[in-house]
């Protein structure tokens, strides 16, 4: 049995959870808060990052590595195409979403979601980088109707939890959703993916835990 460790508040946790649910892989969940650095966590996730998984073989961290492992270990239903080139193009989109969109927009989170300060110079720097990266992502993404084409793939497991965060963070800091400004309709996309039982489960669990955190 696989144990998924982390928090439903984490988009990267939910990326892996979507893979598990889509594939019908039995798993349990264990709450591990971000920043927890005791030895029990560090032995399984050396940088104390979430998510990580515990398996019969040992532990594994990094969401894309976990997703690729699950795809190889549980190949049905497939979340990447059989063709090697098309499979690589799906993973290219995953990398673009994780590194060039979400990770850059994450620099806005302290100001956008937690009331922190961010200098005007840094705001301008991040905006310039995001606009460049969003334009690059738009050249790669298909949204026809899924991110990589006509099938649900690992790219959608990355996109569904992360693209809304990019939209919300940029809207909060700049007064403008930079994805929407570039012509990417994240709301329509998330509504579409949100019809899937896996996405409904991920969203419901996240909202429930957010409500618990408020109480």
C-alpha positions in Angstrom: 0.0 0.0 0.0 1.3 3.4 -0.9 1.1 6.2 1.6 0.9 9.7 0.2 2.5 12.2 2.7 1.9 15.9 2.7 -1.1 18.2 2.8 -4.1 18.6 0.6 -3.4 22.3 0.6 -0.3 21.6 -1.5 -0.8 21.7 -5.3 2.1 19.3 -5.8 0.5 16.9 -3.3 -2.8 17.1 -5.3 -0.9 16.5 -8.5 0.3 13.1 -7.2 -3.1 12.4 -5.6 -4.8 13.0 -9.0 -2.4 10.4 -10.6 -3.2 7.9 -7.8 -7.0 8.4 -8.2 -7.0 8.4 -12.0 -5.1 5.1 -12.0 -7.2 3.5 -9.2 -4.1 2.8 -7.1 -4.9 2.0 -3.5 -3.3 4.5 -1.1 -3.6 6.1 2.3 -2.8 9.6 3.2 -0.7 11.0 6.0 -0.7 14.6 7.0 2.8 16.1 7.0 2.9 19.8 7.2 5.3 21.9 5.0 8.5 22.8 6.9 8.5 19.8 9.3 12.1 18.9 9.6 12.3 16.1 12.1 14.4 13.1 11.3 11.3 11.0 10.5 10.5 13.3 7.6 14.1 14.0 6.5 14.9 10.3 6.0 12.1 10.1 3.5 12.2 13.6 2.0 15.8 15.0 2.5 14.7 18.6 1.9 11.5 18.2 4.0 9.5 18.9 0.8 6.0 17.5 0.3 4.7 15.4 -1.2 6.6 12.2 -0.7 5.4 8.7 -0.8 6.2 5.6 1.3 6.0 2.3 -0.4 7.1 -1.3 0.2 10.4 -0.4 -1.6 11.1 2.7 0.5 10.3 6.4 0.2 10.4 8.7 -2.8 10.1 12.5 -3.1 9.6 15.1 -5.9 6.1 15.1 -7.4 7.2 14.6 -11.0 9.5 11.7 -10.1 6.6 10.1 -8.2 4.2 10.6 -11.1 6.6 9.0 -13.5 7.2 6.1 -11.1 3.5 5.5 -10.8 3.1 5.7 -14.6 5.8 3.0 -15.0 4.7 0.8 -12.1 0.9 1.0 -12.9 0.8 1.5 -16.6 -3.0 1.1 -16.9 -4.8 3.4 -17.5 -2.0 5.2 -19.2 -1.5 8.9 -18.4 1.2 9.4 -21.1 0.9 8.3 -24.8 2.6 5.1 -25.9 4.6 7.0 -28.5 8.0 8.0 -27.0 7.9 11.5 -28.6 4.4 12.2 -27.5 5.1 10.9 -24.0 8.1 13.3 -23.8 5.9 16.2 -25.0 3.5 15.5 -22.1 6.4 15.6 -19.6 7.7 18.8 -21.3 4.4 20.4 -20.4 4.6 19.1 -16.8 8.1 20.7 -16.5 6.8 24.0 -18.0 3.9 24.1 -15.6 6.0 23.2 -12.5 9.2 25.2 -13.1 8.3 28.0 -15.4 4.8 29.0 -14.2 4.1 27.7 -10.7 7.6 28.1 -9.3 7.9 31.7 -10.6 4.4 32.7 -9.5 5.2 31.1 -6.0 7.4 34.2 -5.4 4.2 36.2 -5.2 2.5 34.0 -2.7 3.7 35.8 0.4 2.2 39.0 -0.7 -0.8 37.5 -2.5 -2.0 35.1 0.1 -0.4 36.0 3.4 -0.3 39.8 3.5 3.5 40.1 3.2 5.5 42.7 1.4 7.2 42.5 -2.0 9.2 45.3 -3.4 8.1 47.0 -6.6 11.4 45.9 -8.2 10.7 42.3 -7.4 7.1 42.5 -8.5 8.3 43.9 -11.9 10.9 41.3 -12.2 8.5 38.4 -11.5 5.9 39.9 -13.8 8.4 40.2 -16.7 9.5 36.6 -16.2 5.9 35.3 -15.9 4.7 37.0 -19.0 7.6 35.5 -21.0 7.0 32.1 -19.6 3.2 32.2 -20.0 3.7 33.1 -23.7 6.0 30.1 -24.0 3.5 27.8 -22.3 0.8 29.0 -24.6 2.9 27.9 -27.6 3.2 24.4 -26.1 -0.3 23.8 -24.6 -3.2 22.6 -26.7 -6.3 22.8 -24.5 -8.1 20.6 -27.1 -9.7 20.0 -24.6 -6.8 18.7 -22.4 -3.5 20.5 -21.9 -1.6 18.0 -24.2 -4.4 17.3 -26.7 -7.4 15.0 -26.8 -6.6 12.8 -23.8 -6.2 13.3 -20.0 -2.5 13.0 -19.2 0.1 13.7 -16.5 0.1 17.3 -17.8 -3.5 17.7 -16.6 -2.5 16.3 -13.2 0.1 19.1 -13.0 -2.1 21.8 -14.5 -5.4 21.4 -12.6 -3.9 22.1 -9.1 -1.4 24.7 -10.3 -2.8 27.0 -13.0 -5.5 28.4 -10.7 -2.8 29.4 -8.2 -0.9 31.3 -10.9 -4.2 33.1 -11.8 -5.0 34.0 -8.2 -1.5 35.1 -7.3 -1.1 37.4 -10.2 -4.6 38.8 -9.8 -3.9 39.5 -6.2 -0.6 41.2 -6.7 -1.0 42.9 -10.1 -4.8 43.3 -10.3 -4.8 41.2 -13.4 -4.8 37.5 -14.1 -1.8 37.1 -16.3 -2.9 33.8 -17.7 -6.3 35.3 -18.7 -4.5 38.3 -20.1 -2.5 36.0 -22.4 -5.7 34.3 -23.6 -5.6 31.2 -21.5 -9.1 30.5 -20.0 -8.1 28.7 -16.8 -11.6 28.9 -15.4 -13.1 27.0 -18.4 -10.4 24.5 -18.2 -10.7 23.8 -14.5 -14.5 23.5 -14.8 -14.0 20.9 -17.5 -11.4 18.9 -15.6 -13.5 19.4 -12.4 -16.2 17.2 -13.8 -13.9 14.2 -13.3 -14.4 12.2 -10.1 -10.7 12.3 -9.3 -10.7 16.1 -9.5 -13.9 16.4 -7.5 -12.3 14.3 -4.8 -9.1 16.3 -4.7 -11.0 19.6 -4.6 -13.5 18.4 -1.9 -10.7 17.2 0.3 -8.7 20.4 -0.1 -11.7 22.6 0.7 -12.6 20.5 3.8 -9.0 20.8 5.1 -9.0 24.5 4.4 -12.2 24.9 6.5 -10.7 22.8 9.3 -7.6 25.1 9.3 -9.8 28.2 9.8 -11.6 26.7 12.8 
